[in-house]
Amino acid sequence: MEIIRMTQLKRASIPFVLAAFLAVPITMVGTQPESVGFGLTIVEGVRVGHHTLVERPTGCTVVLTEAGAVTGVDVRGGAPGTREVALLDPVNTIQKVHGIVLSGGSAFGLDTATGVVRYLEERGIGFQTRTAHIPIVPAAILMDLGFGSPPEIRPTAECGYRAAMAASSGVIEEGNVGAGAGATIGKFRGPERAMKAGIGTASIKLQSGLTVAALVAVNAVGDIINPATGRVIAGVRTENGLELADARVLLRTGEVTDASTGENTTIGIVATNAILTKSQATKMAQMAHDGYARAIVPVHTPFDGDTIFAMATGTFDSTISLTTIGALAADVMAKAIVRAATQATGVAGYPAARDLDSTH
């Protein structure tokens, strides 16, 4: 395996939030004529907002679909933290959700969905009953309590409310923000050899009008692989901290410590403008997990809560096959994971992929 050397480990002097160049479009490669978007908000009817608690840091990311979106979910990790996922079972009554929350803070972070529910209720948005509109807001969390201090700083219902207030259909900020503020990767050999990751997003729009996009908060125990090259771009470092050890090598040599100490989980959302049923949205979520498998090694471990939600806004009325939609969902998810690593900024003790020497 190729060794990638790090020329410099930028520490506390590196800012948490990325600069304006984050608006650079995602480059998509393929023979199908297509246009390039800026991420999840390219899907009509989707808005995204972050709220970051810079004191630790940690935060949450809210995806709003106020007109409702048919939604499925697929949970592959062995230690998930979720809210309202049972509603998304295709056999159950609720057909559409009005928002989804991704949050740091472990189980405490599930409180963020309460703030989003309050935001939507104030605007009369939700599943209509005889007595009230009830917003449907599933959520998933990642474990970042070991990043920064004190761990008592974690996302609350107020954070969810503020993220919803900040939601827009514009360019999505990536890197060390929202649910990705405390996200780290490469924790096989403990936090002292880990690296920083965060939020990433990617999208594709075909000439037919079909749009598929992904947004993900990457907090994996393992490495991030660029599927286009097969190279590790960030992850567990060697003992001197200057090179990438390559989790694929460590797995084969038995040098992996107990992953339960890594405080892991990758949580994401794929969305499309196609018309889907709940069963079809669930299959889209299942296929999108292939994007996890292409870009994270290892993934779906017993100590991860790896989860993907799939949303269909139904604004594009065409007979595009579910196979196409699911395959594109896996593609954009893998690209979003790579961006979660490449758009992150290093912080004290946790270098980011941008700190690597690109000449190696």
C-alpha positions as a Markdown table, in Angstrom:
| # | Residue | x | y | z |
|---|---|---|---|---|
| 1 | Met | 0.0 | 0.0 | 0.0 |
| 2 | Glu | 1.2 | 3.5 | -0.8 |
| 3 | Ile | 2.4 | 5.6 | 2.1 |
| 4 | Ile | 1.2 | 9.2 | 2.1 |
| 5 | Arg | 3.4 | 11.6 | 4.1 |
| 6 | Met | 2.1 | 14.6 | 5.9 |
| 7 | Thr | 4.3 | 17.7 | 5.6 |
| 8 | Gln | 2.8 | 19.6 | 8.5 |
| 9 | Leu | 0.3 | 18.9 | 11.2 |
| 10 | Lys | -1.5 | 22.2 | 11.6 |
| 11 | Arg | -2.9 | 22.6 | 15.0 |
| 12 | Ala | -4.9 | 25.1 | 17.0 |
| 13 | Ser | -4.1 | 27.9 | 14.6 |
| 14 | Ile | -6.4 | 26.3 | 11.9 |
| 15 | Pro | -9.9 | 27.8 | 12.1 |
| 16 | Phe | -12.9 | 25.5 | 12.6 |
| 17 | Val | -15.1 | 26.8 | 9.7 |
| 18 | Leu | -14.1 | 26.7 | 6.1 |
| 19 | Ala | -13.7 | 29.7 | 3.9 |
| 20 | Ala | -15.8 | 30.9 | 1.0 |
| 21 | Phe | -14.2 | 28.5 | -1.5 |
| 22 | Leu | -16.6 | 25.8 | -0.2 |
| 23 | Ala | -19.0 | 27.0 | -2.8 |
| 24 | Val | -16.9 | 25.3 | -5.5 |
| 25 | Pro | -19.1 | 22.8 | -7.4 |
| 26 | Ile | -18.7 | 19.1 | -7.2 |
| 27 | Thr | -17.1 | 17.5 | -10.3 |
| 28 | Met | -18.9 | 14.5 | -11.5 |
| 29 | Val | -17.4 | 12.1 | -14.1 |
| 30 | Gly | -19.3 | 9.9 | -16.5 |
| 31 | Thr | -20.6 | 9.5 | -20.0 |
| 32 | Gln | -24.2 | 10.4 | -19.2 |
| 33 | Pro | -24.9 | 14.1 | -20.0 |
| 34 | Glu | -25.4 | 15.8 | -16.7 |
| 35 | Ser | -25.1 | 19.1 | -14.8 |
| 36 | Val | -23.4 | 19.7 | -11.5 |
| 37 | Gly | -25.0 | 21.0 | -8.4 |
| 38 | Phe | -23.8 | 22.1 | -5.0 |
| 39 | Gly | -25.3 | 19.3 | -2.9 |
| 40 | Leu | -28.5 | 18.3 | -1.3 |
| 41 | Thr | -30.3 | 21.6 | -1.8 |
| 42 | Ile | -30.2 | 21.1 | -5.6 |
| 43 | Val | -33.3 | 18.9 | -5.0 |
| 44 | Glu | -36.3 | 21.1 | -5.2 |
| 45 | Gly | -38.1 | 21.5 | -1.9 |
| 46 | Val | -35.1 | 20.8 | 0.3 |
| 47 | Arg | -33.5 | 23.3 | 2.7 |
| 48 | Val | -30.5 | 22.7 | 4.9 |
| 49 | Gly | -29.3 | 24.5 | 8.0 |
| 50 | His | -26.5 | 24.0 | 10.5 |
| 51 | His | -26.0 | 25.2 | 14.1 |
| 52 | Thr | -22.5 | 24.8 | 15.6 |
| 53 | Leu | -21.5 | 25.0 | 19.2 |
| 54 | Val | -18.0 | 26.2 | 18.8 |
| 55 | Glu | -17.2 | 25.9 | 22.5 |
| 56 | Arg | -16.4 | 22.2 | 22.2 |
| 57 | Pro | -17.2 | 21.9 | 19.2 |
| 58 | Thr | -20.3 | 20.0 | 18.3 |
| 59 | Gly | -23.6 | 20.7 | 16.5 |
| 60 | Cys | -26.5 | 19.6 | 14.4 |
| 61 | Thr | -27.7 | 19.8 | 10.8 |
| 62 | Val | -31.3 | 20.1 | 9.8 |
| 63 | Val | -32.9 | 19.1 | 6.5 |
| 64 | Leu | -36.3 | 20.6 | 6.0 |
| 65 | Thr | -38.9 | 19.3 | 3.5 |
| 66 | Glu | -41.9 | 21.4 | 4.6 |
| 67 | Ala | -44.1 | 20.3 | 1.7 |
| 68 | Gly | -43.4 | 16.7 | 2.8 |
| 69 | Ala | -41.1 | 14.0 | 1.4 |
| 70 | Val | -41.7 | 10.3 | 1.1 |
| 71 | Thr | -38.9 | 8.8 | 3.2 |
| 72 | Gly | -37.3 | 5.5 | 3.9 |
| 73 | Val | -34.3 | 4.5 | 6.1 |
| 74 | Asp | -31.7 | 1.8 | 6.4 |
| 75 | Val | -29.7 | 1.3 | 9.5 |
| 76 | Arg | -26.6 | -0.9 | 9.1 |
| 77 | Gly | -24.5 | 0.0 | 12.1 |
| 78 | Gly | -24.6 | -2.1 | 15.2 |
| 79 | Ala | -25.0 | 0.8 | 17.7 |
| 80 | Pro | -27.5 | 3.3 | 16.2 |
| 81 | Gly | -29.0 | 6.3 | 18.0 |
| 82 | Thr | -32.2 | 7.3 | 16.2 |
| 83 | Arg | -35.7 | 8.8 | 16.6 |
| 84 | Glu | -39.0 | 8.1 | 14.7 |
| 85 | Val | -37.4 | 5.5 | 12.4 |
| 86 | Ala | -40.2 | 3.0 | 13.1 |
| 87 | Leu | -42.6 | 5.5 | 11.3 |
| 88 | Leu | -40.6 | 5.0 | 8.1 |
| 89 | Asp | -41.3 | 1.3 | 7.9 |
| 90 | Pro | -43.2 | 0.9 | 4.6 |
| 91 | Val | -46.1 | -1.0 | 6.4 |
| 92 | Asn | -46.8 | 2.0 | 8.7 |
| 93 | Thr | -49.2 | 4.8 | 8.1 |
| 94 | Ile | -47.1 | 8.0 | 7.9 |
| 95 | Gln | -46.1 | 8.6 | 4.3 |
| 96 | Lys | -44.1 | 11.8 | 4.4 |
| 97 | Val | -41.7 | 13.6 | 6.8 |
| 98 | His | -41.2 | 17.3 | 7.2 |
| 99 | Gly | -37.6 | 17.3 | 8.3 |
| 100 | Ile | -34.6 | 15.1 | 9.3 |
| 101 | Val | -32.0 | 16.0 | 11.9 |
| 102 | Leu | -28.4 | 14.8 | 12.0 |
| 103 | Ser | -26.7 | 15.6 | 15.3 |
| 104 | Gly | -23.6 | 15.2 | 17.4 |
| 105 | Gly | -23.8 | 14.6 | 21.1 |
| 106 | Ser | -24.7 | 10.9 | 21.1 |
| 107 | Ala | -28.1 | 10.1 | 22.6 |
| 108 | Phe | -28.3 | 13.6 | 24.1 |
| 109 | Gly | -28.3 | 15.0 | 20.6 |
| 110 | Leu | -31.7 | 13.5 | 19.8 |
| 111 | Asp | -33.2 | 16.4 | 21.7 |
| 112 | Thr | -32.4 | 18.6 | 18.6 |
| 113 | Ala | -35.4 | 17.1 | 16.8 |
| 114 | Thr | -37.7 | 18.6 | 19.4 |
| 115 | Gly | -36.5 | 22.1 | 18.4 |
| 116 | Val | -37.2 | 21.4 | 14.8 |
| 117 | Val | -40.7 | 20.1 | 15.6 |
| 118 | Arg | -41.4 | 23.4 | 17.5 |
| 119 | Tyr | -40.1 | 25.4 | 14.5 |
| 120 | Leu | -42.5 | 23.5 | 12.1 |
| 121 | Glu | -45.4 | 23.6 | 14.5 |
| 122 | Glu | -45.2 | 27.4 | 14.7 |
| 123 | Arg | -45.6 | 27.5 | 11.0 |
| 124 | Gly | -48.6 | 25.1 | 10.8 |
| 125 | Ile | -46.5 | 22.3 | 9.1 |
| 126 | Gly | -47.1 | 18.7 | 9.9 |
| 127 | Phe | -49.3 | 15.6 | 9.6 |
| 128 | Gln | -52.9 | 16.9 | 10.0 |
| 129 | Thr | -55.0 | 15.4 | 12.8 |
| 130 | Arg | -58.3 | 16.6 | 14.2 |
| 131 | Thr | -56.6 | 18.7 | 16.9 |
| 132 | Ala | -53.1 | 19.7 | 15.5 |
| 133 | His | -50.5 | 19.6 | 12.8 |
| 134 | Ile | -47.9 | 17.1 | 14.0 |
| 135 | Pro | -44.4 | 17.6 | 12.4 |
| 136 | Ile | -42.7 | 14.3 | 11.5 |
| 137 | Val | -39.0 | 14.7 | 12.1 |
| 138 | Pro | -36.8 | 11.6 | 12.3 |
| 139 | Ala | -33.3 | 12.0 | 13.6 |
| 140 | Ala | -29.9 | 10.2 | 13.9 |
| 141 | Ile | -26.9 | 11.0 | 16.1 |
| 142 | Leu | -23.2 | 10.4 | 16.1 |
| 143 | Met | -20.9 | 10.0 | 19.1 |
| 144 | Asp | -18.6 | 13.0 | 19.4 |
| 145 | Leu | -18.5 | 13.4 | 23.2 |
| 146 | Gly | -14.8 | 12.6 | 23.3 |
| 147 | Phe | -13.9 | 15.4 | 21.0 |
| 148 | Gly | -13.1 | 18.6 | 22.8 |
| 149 | Ser | -14.4 | 19.4 | 26.3 |
| 150 | Pro | -16.4 | 19.5 | 28.3 |
| 151 | Pro | -18.6 | 16.6 | 27.1 |
| 152 | Glu | -21.6 | 18.3 | 28.8 |
| 153 | Ile | -21.6 | 20.8 | 25.9 |
| 154 | Arg | -23.9 | 19.0 | 23.4 |
| 155 | Pro | -26.7 | 19.9 | 21.0 |
| 156 | Thr | -30.1 | 20.7 | 22.5 |
| 157 | Ala | -33.6 | 21.4 | 21.3 |
| 158 | Glu | -32.6 | 25.1 | 21.0 |
| 159 | Cys | -29.8 | 24.1 | 18.6 |
| 160 | Gly | -32.3 | 22.2 | 16.4 |
| 161 | Tyr | -34.6 | 25.3 | 16.4 |
| 162 | Arg | -31.7 | 27.6 | 15.4 |
| 163 | Ala | -30.5 | 25.2 | 12.7 |
| 164 | Ala | -34.1 | 25.1 | 11.3 |
| 165 | Met | -34.2 | 28.9 | 11.4 |
| 166 | Ala | -30.9 | 29.0 | 9.4 |
| 167 | Ala | -32.1 | 26.5 | 6.8 |
| 168 | Ser | -31.9 | 27.7 | 3.2 |
| 169 | Ser | -32.0 | 26.3 | -0.4 |
| 170 | Gly | -28.6 | 27.8 | -1.1 |
| 171 | Val | -25.0 | 26.5 | -1.0 |
| 172 | Ile | -24.4 | 24.2 | 1.9 |
| 173 | Glu | -21.4 | 24.9 | 4.1 |
| 174 | Glu | -19.2 | 21.8 | 4.5 |
| 175 | Gly | -16.5 | 20.7 | 6.8 |
| 176 | Asn | -16.4 | 21.5 | 10.6 |
| 177 | Val | -20.0 | 22.6 | 10.9 |
| 178 | Gly | -23.3 | 21.3 | 12.3 |
| 179 | Ala | -23.3 | 17.5 | 12.9 |
| 180 | Gly | -19.8 | 17.4 | 11.5 |
| 181 | Ala | -18.3 | 19.9 | 14.0 |
| 182 | Gly | -17.0 | 17.1 | 16.3 |
| 183 | Ala | -16.6 | 14.3 | 13.7 |
| 184 | Thr | -13.3 | 12.5 | 13.5 |
| 185 | Ile | -11.9 | 9.5 | 11.5 |
| 186 | Gly | -9.1 | 7.0 | 11.7 |
| 187 | Lys | -9.6 | 5.9 | 15.4 |
| 188 | Phe | -8.3 | 2.3 | 15.1 |
| 189 | Arg | -5.2 | 3.2 | 17.2 |
| 190 | Gly | -6.8 | 5.7 | 19.5 |
| 191 | Pro | -7.7 | 9.4 | 19.3 |
| 192 | Glu | -4.0 | 10.4 | 19.3 |
| 193 | Arg | -3.7 | 9.0 | 15.8 |
| 194 | Ala | -7.1 | 10.1 | 14.5 |
| 195 | Met | -7.9 | 12.9 | 11.9 |
| 196 | Lys | -10.6 | 15.4 | 11.4 |
| 197 | Ala | -13.6 | 15.0 | 9.1 |
| 198 | Gly | -17.0 | 16.7 | 9.0 |
| 199 | Ile | -20.0 | 17.4 | 6.7 |
| 200 | Gly | -19.9 | 16.7 | 3.0 |
| 201 | Thr | -22.4 | 16.9 | 0.2 |
| 202 | Ala | -22.6 | 16.0 | -3.5 |
| 203 | Ser | -25.3 | 15.9 | -6.2 |
| 204 | Ile | -26.0 | 15.1 | -9.8 |
| 205 | Lys | -28.7 | 16.2 | -12.2 |
| 206 | Leu | -29.2 | 14.3 | -15.4 |
| 207 | Gln | -30.4 | 16.0 | -18.7 |
| 208 | Ser | -33.7 | 14.2 | -18.1 |
| 209 | Gly | -34.3 | 16.3 | -15.0 |
| 210 | Leu | -33.7 | 13.5 | -12.5 |
| 211 | Thr | -31.8 | 14.8 | -9.5 |
| 212 | Val | -30.1 | 12.8 | -6.8 |
| 213 | Ala | -28.0 | 14.2 | -3.9 |
| 214 | Ala | -26.4 | 13.3 | -0.7 |
| 215 | Leu | -25.3 | 14.9 | 2.6 |
| 216 | Val | -23.3 | 13.1 | 5.2 |
| 217 | Ala | -21.6 | 13.6 | 8.6 |
| 218 | Val | -18.6 | 11.3 | 8.7 |
| 219 | Asn | -17.4 | 10.1 | 12.1 |
| 220 | Ala | -15.9 | 6.7 | 11.1 |
| 221 | Val | -13.5 | 4.5 | 13.0 |
| 222 | Gly | -11.7 | 3.7 | 9.8 |
| 223 | Asp | -10.2 | 5.4 | 6.8 |
| 224 | Ile | -11.7 | 7.4 | 4.0 |
| 225 | Ile | -10.9 | 6.0 | 0.5 |
| 226 | Asn | -11.3 | 7.9 | -2.7 |
| 227 | Pro | -13.1 | 5.4 | -4.9 |
| 228 | Ala | -11.8 | 7.0 | -8.1 |
| 229 | Thr | -8.2 | 6.1 | -7.2 |
| 230 | Gly | -8.4 | 3.5 | -4.4 |
| 231 | Arg | -6.1 | 5.7 | -2.3 |
| 232 | Val | -6.5 | 6.5 | 1.4 |
| 233 | Ile | -7.0 | 10.2 | 1.7 |
| 234 | Ala | -7.5 | 10.4 | 5.5 |
| 235 | Gly | -7.7 | 8.1 | 8.4 |
| 236 | Val | -5.5 | 6.3 | 11.0 |
| 237 | Arg | -2.0 | 7.6 | 11.2 |
| 238 | Thr | 1.3 | 5.9 | 12.0 |
| 239 | Glu | 3.0 | 6.1 | 15.4 |
| 240 | Asn | 5.0 | 9.2 | 14.4 |
| 241 | Gly | 1.7 | 10.9 | 13.3 |
| 242 | Leu | 3.2 | 11.9 | 9.9 |
| 243 | Glu | 1.9 | 9.1 | 7.6 |
| 244 | Leu | -1.3 | 7.2 | 6.9 |
| 245 | Ala | -1.1 | 3.7 | 8.3 |
| 246 | Asp | -3.9 | 2.4 | 6.0 |
| 247 | Ala | -6.6 | 0.5 | 7.9 |
| 248 | Arg | -6.7 | -2.2 | 5.2 |
| 249 | Val | -3.1 | -3.1 | 6.2 |
| 250 | Leu | -3.9 | -2.9 | 9.9 |
| 251 | Leu | -6.8 | -5.3 | 9.5 |
| 252 | Arg | -4.6 | -7.9 | 7.8 |
| 253 | Thr | -1.8 | -7.6 | 10.3 |
| 254 | Gly | -4.0 | -7.7 | 13.4 |
| 255 | Glu | -2.9 | -4.3 | 14.6 |
| 256 | Val | -6.4 | -3.0 | 15.2 |
| 257 | Thr | -7.5 | -2.0 | 18.7 |
| 258 | Asp | -11.1 | -2.4 | 20.0 |
| 259 | Ala | -13.2 | -0.2 | 17.7 |
| 260 | Ser | -15.7 | 0.4 | 20.5 |
| 261 | Thr | -13.2 | 3.0 | 22.0 |
| 262 | Gly | -13.4 | 5.0 | 18.8 |
| 263 | Glu | -16.8 | 6.7 | 19.3 |
| 264 | Asn | -18.0 | 6.3 | 15.8 |
| 265 | Thr | -20.9 | 6.5 | 13.3 |
| 266 | Thr | -21.6 | 7.9 | 9.9 |
| 267 | Ile | -25.1 | 9.4 | 9.3 |
| 268 | Gly | -26.4 | 10.6 | 6.1 |
| 269 | Ile | -29.3 | 11.5 | 3.8 |
| 270 | Val | -29.9 | 10.9 | 0.1 |
| 271 | Ala | -32.6 | 12.8 | -1.7 |
| 272 | Thr | -34.2 | 12.8 | -5.1 |
| 273 | Asn | -36.9 | 14.7 | -7.0 |
| 274 | Ala | -38.4 | 11.5 | -8.3 |
| 275 | Ile | -41.7 | 10.1 | -7.3 |
| 276 | Leu | -41.1 | 7.1 | -5.0 |
| 277 | Thr | -43.2 | 5.0 | -2.6 |
| 278 | Lys | -41.9 | 4.3 | 1.0 |
| 279 | Ser | -40.8 | 0.9 | -0.1 |
| 280 | Gln | -38.8 | 2.4 | -3.0 |
| 281 | Ala | -37.3 | 5.1 | -0.8 |
| 282 | Thr | -36.2 | 2.3 | 1.6 |
| 283 | Lys | -34.5 | 0.5 | -1.3 |
| 284 | Met | -32.8 | 3.7 | -2.3 |
| 285 | Ala | -31.5 | 4.0 | 1.2 |
| 286 | Gln | -30.2 | 0.5 | 1.1 |
| 287 | Met | -28.4 | 1.0 | -2.2 |
| 288 | Ala | -26.9 | 4.2 | -0.9 |
| 289 | His | -25.1 | 2.3 | 1.7 |
| 290 | Asp | -22.9 | 1.0 | -1.1 |
| 291 | Gly | -21.4 | 4.5 | -1.1 |
| 292 | Tyr | -20.4 | 4.0 | 2.5 |
| 293 | Ala | -18.7 | 0.7 | 1.6 |
| 294 | Arg | -16.8 | 2.3 | -1.3 |
| 295 | Ala | -15.5 | 5.2 | 0.7 |
| 296 | Ile | -15.1 | 4.0 | 4.3 |
| 297 | Val | -12.9 | 1.1 | 5.5 |
| 298 | Pro | -14.2 | -0.6 | 7.6 |
| 299 | Val | -17.8 | 0.4 | 7.9 |
| 300 | His | -21.0 | -0.9 | 9.5 |
| 301 | Thr | -19.1 | -2.3 | 12.5 |
| 302 | Pro | -20.7 | -3.5 | 15.7 |
| 303 | Phe | -19.9 | -0.2 | 17.3 |
| 304 | Asp | -21.1 | 2.2 | 14.6 |
| 305 | Gly | -24.6 | 3.6 | 14.2 |
| 306 | Asp | -24.3 | 3.9 | 10.5 |
| 307 | Thr | -27.7 | 5.1 | 9.1 |
| 308 | Ile | -29.0 | 6.6 | 5.8 |
| 309 | Phe | -32.3 | 8.3 | 5.3 |
| 310 | Ala | -33.7 | 8.5 | 1.7 |
| 311 | Met | -36.1 | 11.3 | 0.7 |
| 312 | Ala | -38.2 | 11.7 | -2.4 |
| 313 | Thr | -39.9 | 15.1 | -3.0 |
| 314 | Gly | -41.8 | 13.9 | -6.0 |
| 315 | Thr | -41.4 | 17.1 | -8.1 |
| 316 | Phe | -40.1 | 15.2 | -11.1 |
| 317 | Asp | -42.8 | 13.1 | -12.8 |
| 318 | Ser | -41.0 | 10.5 | -14.9 |
| 319 | Thr | -40.6 | 6.8 | -15.1 |
| 320 | Ile | -36.9 | 6.6 | -14.1 |
| 321 | Ser | -36.0 | 3.2 | -12.9 |
| 322 | Leu | -35.3 | 2.7 | -9.2 |
| 323 | Thr | -32.1 | 0.9 | -10.2 |
| 324 | Thr | -30.8 | 4.1 | -11.7 |
| 325 | Ile | -31.9 | 6.2 | -8.7 |
| 326 | Gly | -30.3 | 3.8 | -6.2 |
| 327 | Ala | -27.1 | 3.5 | -8.1 |
| 328 | Leu | -26.8 | 7.3 | -8.4 |
| 329 | Ala | -27.5 | 7.6 | -4.7 |
| 330 | Ala | -24.5 | 5.3 | -3.9 |
| 331 | Asp | -22.4 | 7.4 | -6.3 |
| 332 | Val | -23.1 | 10.8 | -4.8 |
| 333 | Met | -22.9 | 9.4 | -1.2 |
| 334 | Ala | -19.4 | 8.1 | -1.8 |
| 335 | Lys | -18.5 | 11.6 | -3.2 |
| 336 | Ala | -20.1 | 13.3 | -0.3 |
| 337 | Ile | -18.0 | 11.2 | 2.1 |
| 338 | Val | -14.8 | 12.1 | 0.3 |
| 339 | Arg | -15.8 | 15.8 | 0.6 |
| 340 | Ala | -16.5 | 15.4 | 4.3 |
| 341 | Ala | -12.8 | 14.5 | 4.6 |
| 342 | Thr | -11.3 | 17.0 | 2.1 |
| 343 | Gln | -13.4 | 20.0 | 3.2 |
| 344 | Ala | -12.7 | 19.5 | 6.9 |
| 345 | Thr | -10.2 | 21.7 | 8.7 |
| 346 | Gly | -7.6 | 20.4 | 11.1 |
| 347 | Val | -7.8 | 21.3 | 14.8 |
| 348 | Ala | -5.4 | 20.8 | 17.7 |
| 349 | Gly | -4.3 | 17.2 | 17.7 |
| 350 | Tyr | -6.5 | 16.3 | 14.7 |
| 351 | Pro | -5.0 | 17.1 | 11.2 |
| 352 | Ala | -7.3 | 17.0 | 8.2 |
| 353 | Ala | -6.8 | 15.6 | 4.7 |
| 354 | Arg | -5.8 | 19.1 | 3.4 |
| 355 | Asp | -2.7 | 18.8 | 5.7 |
| 356 | Leu | -1.4 | 15.9 | 3.6 |
| 357 | Asp | 1.5 | 16.4 | 1.1 |
| 358 | Ser | -0.2 | 16.2 | -2.2 |
| 359 | Thr | 3.1 | 15.3 | -3.9 |
| 360 | His | 3.0 | 11.8 | -2.4 |
